[in-house]
Amino acid sequence: MKSQYHSPKSPKAKKIIAVLLTLLYLALCGMIFVYVGKPFLTFLDQPEKFRQWIDARGLTGQAVFFLMIVLQVFVAFIPGEPLEIAAGYAFGWLGGTLISVLGVIAGSTLVFLFIRKYGTRALELFFSPEKIRSMKFLQNTERLKSLMFVLFLIPGTPKDLLTYIAGLTPIRMSDFLILSTVARLPSLITSIVGGSALGDGEYFTAAIVFAVTASISLLGLLVYSKIKQHKTRT
């Protein structure tokens, strides 16, 4: 993979940047707790009252969630599923989907531009050299767009790593954002629908959704492993 990195950083500088990003994420988590966590605990057995509380806060709660999702995409080692479930619980399946999709698009745009500017070594802020090398099968592939779409569509694949790797490939940013967002929708909506079911008190439905999602994700990991092995050999 090509490297466009123009200002190499020492390991110490990388650690400082990683710590600062983590602290920023934790600060936003604190905001989530203040605006959402406390009333969630208060209305735990009264989901409708919790939703009413969220609605009364208007754009404030939505903006905090949006920023959390953007940062989650950028700080790639932070899992996204808990936020997606929380978005469904707090805003319902429609509102949660809109906030999550917009956050993913914004976060993916930042990551893509960041990697296009600073190149391969910037990946080392978040990923080990071994993980980066494992993605070499995406370099110079003739069917890059279709392969990217399939990898983002399969549940369980490392989508945040793939978002970073995309910036090193020849794919145009507009094409990447469209295909990756569309491909993410099924797994994203599933998590949000599960969270929305929890918010509606439909615990059995939520359990089924999460169980099916987990099963498909395990299958997806196997498929992803096979694709990676095939592409590496060829």
Beta strands, then each sheet from edge to edge (+ up, - down):
end
